[in-house]
């Protein structure tokens, strides 16, 4: 229960933690089933919460969020569904907001690397750079 007190965990994380502590497989299954039955363990909810926190609070892009959740053992389909709740307009606003927080960019390439490291896709990076640095994209849009 201590693991669940800090943040919501995925079923795979609970299984891994119990297995690492060398609990028997039957005990692991029993604990996971009980936690699920009591509503303490819900992967869909945990994934949605992680996506919201990572996107809104940490302003991470979908590529980084996706990779982090996969590494925690989340299901691909559940991650995709949760990420779909964040619109491209919201992602762009988060990316531009990140660029605005730090105003001493040496050049657009430095800002692009920063946004890519935060997990934003190429389209979002280009659009954010166009807005922040007042440059045209390949399509000729600003």
TIKETOR-639312 format. One record per residue: residue number from 1; x, y, z of N, C-alpha, C in turn. Coordinates in steps of 0.02 Angstrom, whole numbers, plus 32768, in hexadecimal, padded with zeros to 4 digits. Atoms other than C-alpha are relative to their C-alpha. Example, Ala and Ser with C-alpha at 12.3 -4.5 7.8 and 13.67 -1.06 7.14 Angstrom:
BEGIN
1 802D 7FC5 8000 8267 7F1F 8186 802D 803C 8000 .
2 7FD6 7FC5 7FFD 82AC 7FCB 8165 7FD9 8037 8025 .
//
This chain:
BEGIN
1 8029 7FC4 8000 8000 8000 8000 802C 803F 8000 .
2 7FD3 7FC7 7FFE 8095 8072 801E 8010 8019 7FB9 .
3 7FF2 7FED 8046 80BA 806F 7F63 7FC7 8029 7FE2 .
4 803A 7FDE 801C 800A 80AA 7F3C 7FF4 8044 8022 .
5 800B 7FC2 7FDB 8012 8137 7FBC 8022 803C 7FDD .
6 7FDB 7FC9 801F 8091 819E 7F5A 7FE2 8016 7FBD .
7 8020 7FF1 8040 8044 8192 7EAD 7FDE 7FC1 7FE8 .
8 8024 8039 801C 7FD0 8123 7E4B 8030 7FD5 7FD8 .
9 7FD3 802F 8021 8029 8088 7E0C 7FDB 7FD6 7FCD .
10 801B 802F 8031 800F 8016 7D79 8005 7FB9 801C .
11 8000 8045 7FEA 7FEA 7F5F 7D92 8046 7FE1 7FF6 .
12 7FBE 801C 800E 8092 7F33 7D42 8033 8017 8035 .
13 7FD2 7FE7 7FCD 80ED 7FA1 7DC1 7FF7 7FDB 8043 .
14 800E 8024 7FC2 8098 7F4B 7E54 801B 7FB9 7FFA .
15 7FE7 8044 800B 80BE 7E9F 7E0B 804C 7FFE 8006 .
16 7FB6 7FFE 8000 8175 7ECD 7DEF 801B 800A 8047 .
17 7FE9 7FF2 7FBC 8188 7F13 7E9F 7FF8 7FC2 802D .
18 800B 803B 7FD6 813C 7E78 7EEF 802E 7FC6 7FEB .
19 7FD3 8035 8018 81A1 7E02 7E82 8048 800E 8015 .
20 7FBD 7FEE 7FEA 8240 7E61 7EAC 800A 7FEF 804A .
21 7FFC 8011 7FB9 8219 7E42 7F63 7FF6 7FB4 800B .
22 8002 804A 8001 820D 7D88 7F36 7FC1 7FE2 801D .
23 8040 801E 7FEE 8155 7D6D 7F5A 7FF0 7FCA 7FCD .
24 8015 8036 802C 810D 7CCE 7F11 7FCE 801B 7FCC .
25 802E 7FE9 8034 80AD 7CE4 7E6D 7FB6 8000 8015 .
26 8046 8003 7FE9 8009 7CB0 7EC0 7FF0 803C 802E .
27 800A 7FC7 7FD2 801F 7D38 7F45 7FFC 8040 7FD6 .
28 8000 7FC5 802C 8047 7DB9 7EBE 7FBB 8007 7FDF .
29 8042 7FFF 8021 7FA8 7D8A 7E5F 7FC9 8013 8030 .
30 8034 7FF3 7FCD 7F40 7D8F 7EFD 8000 804A 8014 .
31 7FFB 7FBA 7FEC 7F80 7E3B 7F31 7FE7 802E 7FC8 .
32 8016 7FD7 8039 7F67 7E84 7E82 7FB4 7FFC 7FF8 .
33 8048 8009 8007 7EB7 7E3B 7E78 7FDA 8027 8036 .
34 8021 7FDD 7FC8 7E89 7E82 7F23 8004 804C 7FF6 .
35 7FF9 7FB8 800C 7ECF 7F2F 7EFA 7FD3 8017 7FC8 .
36 802C 7FEF 8039 7E71 7F2F 7E55 7FB7 8000 8017 .
37 8045 8006 7FE9 7DCE 7EF6 7EA9 7FEC 803A 802E .
38 800E 7FC9 7FD2 7DDB 7F80 7F2C 8006 8044 7FDD .
39 7FFC 7FC1 8025 7DF9 8003 7EA5 8041 8026 800A .
40 7FC0 7FDF 7FF5 7EAA 802B 7EDD 802E 7FFA 7FC3 .
41 7FD6 800D 803A 7EF3 7FEA 7E3B 7FD5 8002 7FC1 .
42 8026 7FF8 803D 7EAE 8026 7D95 802F 801E 7FCC .
43 7FCE 7FEA 8030 7F27 8031 7D03 7FE7 803A 7FD5 .
44 801A 7FC9 802B 7EB6 809E 7C96 8001 8043 8025 .
45 8000 7FC3 7FD8 7EA0 811D 7D21 8048 8018 800E .
46 7FBA 7FEE 7FF2 7F5A 811A 7D4D 8021 801E 7FC2 .
47 7FE3 7FE6 803F 7F8A 8136 7C97 7FE4 8045 7FF1 .
48 801E 7FBD 800C 7F0F 81C6 7C82 801D 8034 802F .
49 7FE3 7FD1 7FCF 7F50 8217 7D21 8048 8011 7FF0 .
50 7FBA 7FF5 8012 8004 8200 7CEB 8006 802C 7FC3 .
51 7FFF 7FD7 803D 7FE0 824B 7C40 7FEE 8048 8012 .
52 8014 7FBC 7FEC 7F86 82E1 7C8C 8038 8023 8026 .
53 7FCB 7FE2 7FD8 8010 8300 7D0B 803D 8011 7FD4 .
54 7FC4 7FF6 802A 809E 82EB 7C8D 7FF5 8037 7FCD .
55 800E 7FCF 8034 804B 8356 7C08 7FF4 8046 801E .
56 8014 7FBF 7FE6 8002 83E0 7C73 8033 801C 8032 .
57 7FD3 7FE7 7FCB 8075 83ED 7D0B 8049 8001 7FE9 .
58 7FBA 8004 8014 811A 83B5 7CBF 800B 8018 7FB8 .
59 7FFF 7FE8 8045 80EF 83F1 7C0F 802C 7FD4 7FD4 .
60 7FDC 8030 802A 8137 8354 7BC1 7FD5 7FF0 7FC3 .
61 8023 8010 803D 810B 8326 7B10 7FEB 7FB7 7FFE .
62 801C 8044 8004 80B0 8288 7AD9 8034 7FCA 7FF6 .
63 7FCE 8033 800C 814C 822D 7A9F 8022 7FEB 8042 .
64 7FDF 800E 7FC0 819F 823A 7B4A 7FCF 7FDD 8030 .
65 8033 801E 7FD4 80FE 8211 7BA8 7FF5 7FB7 7FEC .
66 800A 8044 801A 80E3 8179 7B39 8038 7FD2 8015 .
67 7FC6 8029 7FEF 8193 8139 7B57 8003 7FF1 804B .
68 7FFF 8009 7FB7 8188 8154 7C14 7FCC 7FCD 8016 .
69 8035 802E 7FEC 80E3 80F8 7C22 800F 7FB9 7FE8 .
70 7FED 8043 8018 8120 8067 7BB6 8034 7FE1 802F .
71 7FCC 801A 7FD4 81B8 8056 7C27 7FE4 7FEB 8044 .
72 8021 8012 7FC1 8143 804C 7CBD 7FD4 7FC3 7FF8 .
73 8028 803C 800C 80E5 7FBB 7C6B 7FB9 800D 7FEA .
74 8044 7FF0 8017 804B 8015 7C28 7FF3 7FE1 7FBC .
75 8014 801D 8040 7FEB 7FCB 7B96 8000 8036 7FCA .
76 7FFA 7FD1 8039 8009 801E 7AED 7FBD 8021 7FF0 .
77 8042 7FE5 8012 7F4F 8033 7AC7 7FE7 8032 8034 .
78 8017 7FD3 7FCA 7F2A 8082 7B70 8027 8042 7FFE .
79 7FD7 7FC3 8006 7FBA 80FD 7B59 7FE6 802B 7FC6 .
80 8018 7FDC 803B 7F7E 812C 7AAB 7FBD 8022 800D .
81 8042 7FE4 7FF0 7ECC 8146 7AE9 8006 803C 802F .
82 7FF7 7FCA 7FD0 7F05 81B3 7B7A 8020 803D 7FDF .
83 7FDF 7FC8 8023 7F78 821C 7B0C 7FD1 8023 7FCF .
84 8030 7FE2 802F 7EE9 8238 7A92 7FD4 8035 8020 .
85 8029 7FCE 7FDE 7E91 82A0 7B16 8021 8045 8000 .
86 7FDD 7FBF 8004 7F15 8328 7B02 8004 8015 7FB7 .
87 8003 7FEB 8046 7EF6 8389 7A63 8043 801C 7FE8 .
88 7FC2 7FE3 801D 7F7D 83C5 79ED 8006 804A 8012 .
89 7FFF 7FB9 7FEC 7F4B 8478 7A1A 801B 8007 8047 .
90 7FE7 7FFE 7FBB 7F6A 8454 7AD2 804B 7FF1 8002 .
91 7FB9 8010 8003 8012 8403 7AAA 8029 803C 7FE8 .
92 7FDE 7FC5 801B 8043 849B 7A44 8004 8037 8035 .
93 8001 7FCD 7FCB 8010 850F 7AD2 8033 7FF0 8037 .
94 7FCF 8015 7FCE 8079 84AA 7B4D 8047 800D 7FE6 .
95 7FBD 7FF7 801E 810F 84AE 7AD7 8013 8049 7FFD .
96 7FF3 7FB8 8004 8102 8569 7AB9 800B 801C 8047 .
97 7FF8 7FEA 7FBB 80EE 8584 7B74 8045 7FEF 801B .
98 7FBC 8013 7FEB 8190 8526 7B93 8034 8030 7FE2 .
99 7FD1 7FD3 8021 81E9 8593 7B15 7FFD 8047 801D .
100 8008 7FBD 7FE3 81A2 8631 7B63 801E 8006 8045 .
101 7FE4 7FFF 7FBD 81DC 8601 7C11 804A 8013 8000 .
102 7FB8 7FF3 8006 828F 8609 7BD8 800A 802B 7FC2 .
103 7FFE 7FD1 8038 82AB 86A1 7B6A 8045 8009 7FE3 .
104 7FBD 7FF4 8019 8366 8696 7B4E 8018 7FCA 7FCF .
105 7FED 8031 8032 8366 861D 7ABC 8034 801F 7FD1 .
106 7FCD 7FE8 802E 8404 862F 7A53 7FE8 7FFE 7FB8 .
107 801B 8007 8044 83AD 85F1 79B7 7FC8 7FCD 8001 .
108 8038 802F 8003 8316 858D 797F 8016 7FB6 8006 .
109 7FE8 8045 7FFC 8380 84EE 7971 8007 7FE9 8049 .
110 7FF9 8010 7FB9 83A5 84F3 7A2C 7FBB 7FF4 801E .
111 8044 8008 7FE6 82ED 8509 7A53 7FE1 7FBF 7FE5 .
112 801A 803D 801E 82C1 847B 79DB 801A 7FC2 8024 .
113 7FE3 8039 7FDC 8339 8404 7A33 7FE0 7FF9 8045 .
114 801F 8001 7FBE 82EE 8435 7ADA 7FBA 7FE1 7FFD .
115 8044 801B 8006 823B 8411 7AA1 8001 7FB7 7FED .
116 7FFB 8046 8013 8270 836E 7A4F 8012 7FD5 803E .
117 7FED 8024 7FC3 82C1 8338 7AF3 7FC5 7FFB 8031 .
118 803C 8002 7FD6 821E 8362 7B4C 7FCB 7FD1 7FE5 .
119 802D 8032 801B 81C7 82E6 7AD8 7FCC 801A 7FCF .
120 802F 7FE6 8032 816F 8354 7A59 8012 7FE7 7FBB .
121 7FF3 8019 8043 815C 8315 79A8 8016 803A 7FD3 .
122 7FE3 7FD0 802E 81A8 836D 7913 7FCE 8037 7FEB .
123 8033 7FD0 8016 8106 83C0 78DC 7FF3 8035 8037 .
124 800C 7FD1 7FC8 80E8 840D 7988 803D 802D 800B .
125 7FC2 7FD9 7FF7 819E 8444 7996 8003 8038 7FCB .
126 7FFE 7FCE 8036 8196 849B 78ED 7FCD 8037 800A .
127 8035 7FCE 7FF5 80F1 84F1 7916 8012 802E 803B .
128 7FEE 7FD7 7FC5 8131 852B 79C1 8039 8030 7FED .
129 7FC9 7FD5 8016 81D1 856F 7972 7FE7 8038 7FD4 .
130 801C 7FCE 802C 816C 85C9 78EE 7FDE 8038 8029 .
131 8022 7FCF 7FD7 8105 861E 7974 8031 8028 802C .
132 7FD1 7FE0 7FD1 8194 8644 79EB 8033 802D 7FDD .
133 7FCB 7FDC 8022 8215 867D 796D 7FE7 8025 7FC2 .
134 801F 7FDE 8038 819B 86C2 78ED 8021 7FED 7FBE .
135 7FE4 8019 803F 81DD 8654 7861 7FCB 7FD8 7FDB .
136 8030 8025 8028 8183 85FD 77D5 8011 7FB7 8000 .
137 7FF5 8048 8005 816C 8541 77CE 8006 7FEE 7FB6 .
138 7FF8 8016 8045 818A 84D9 7731 7FC1 800C 7FD7 .
139 803E 7FF7 8024 80D3 84E7 7704 7FF1 804B 7FF4 .
140 8009 7FB8 800B 80E6 85A4 7706 7FD0 8020 8031 .
141 802E 7FE5 7FCE 8075 85B8 779D 8028 801C 803A .
142 7FDF 7FE3 7FC6 80A0 861E 7835 7FDE 7FEE 803F .
//
